């Protein structure tokens, strides 16, 4: 059961990171000088970091021995 949950979580994190990298790449590549592209890229990076940190904290506090 633990390996299945770990695989699901890892796939979720990998997909989220790939989506974040794609968003930041396209914001940097197709952004126009003077618009909010830079700010949006930093917001996307910050959201990804917050998601991964909160997921890590959630997983550390999970009682894995009680999950059957």
C-alpha positions as CSV (number, residue, x, y, z in Angstrom):
1,X,0.0,0.0,0.0
2,X,2.8,2.4,0.9
3,X,4.5,1.9,-2.5
4,X,1.2,2.6,-4.3
5,X,0.7,5.8,-2.4
6,X,4.3,6.8,-2.9
7,X,4.0,6.2,-6.6
8,X,0.8,8.3,-6.8
9,X,2.4,11.1,-4.9
10,X,5.6,11.1,-6.9
11,X,3.7,11.1,-10.2
12,X,1.7,14.1,-8.9
13,X,4.8,16.0,-7.9
14,X,6.5,15.3,-11.2
15,X,3.5,16.4,-13.3
16,X,3.2,19.5,-11.1
17,X,6.9,20.4,-11.6
18,X,6.7,19.8,-15.3
19,X,3.7,22.1,-15.6
20,X,5.4,24.8,-13.5
21,X,8.5,24.6,-15.7
22,X,6.4,24.9,-18.8
23,X,4.5,27.9,-17.5
24,X,7.7,29.7,-16.4
25,X,9.4,28.9,-19.7
26,X,6.5,30.2,-21.8
27,X,6.2,33.3,-19.6
28,X,9.9,34.1,-20.0
29,X,9.9,33.3,-23.8
30,X,6.8,35.0,-24.9
31,X,6.6,37.8,-22.3
32,X,6.6,41.4,-23.4
33,X,8.9,43.9,-21.6
34,X,7.1,46.0,-19.1
35,X,4.2,43.6,-18.4
36,X,3.7,41.3,-15.4
37,X,5.5,38.3,-16.9
38,X,8.3,38.4,-14.4
39,X,5.9,38.7,-11.5
40,X,3.8,35.9,-12.8
41,X,6.8,33.6,-13.2
42,X,7.9,34.2,-9.6
43,X,4.3,33.5,-8.4
44,X,4.3,30.2,-10.3
45,X,7.7,29.3,-8.8
46,X,6.5,30.3,-5.3
47,X,3.3,28.3,-5.7
48,X,5.3,25.2,-6.8
49,X,7.7,25.5,-3.8
50,X,4.8,26.0,-1.4
51,X,3.0,23.0,-2.8
52,X,6.1,20.7,-2.5
53,X,6.9,22.0,1.0
54,X,3.3,21.5,2.3
55,X,3.2,18.0,0.7
56,X,6.5,17.1,2.4
57,X,5.2,18.3,5.8
58,X,1.9,16.3,5.2
59,X,3.8,13.2,4.3
60,X,6.1,13.5,7.3
61,X,3.1,13.7,9.7
62,X,1.3,10.7,8.1
63,X,1.1,7.6,10.3
64,X,2.2,5.1,7.6
65,X,2.1,2.2,10.0
66,X,-1.6,2.6,10.4
67,X,-2.4,2.6,6.7
68,X,-3.5,-0.8,5.5
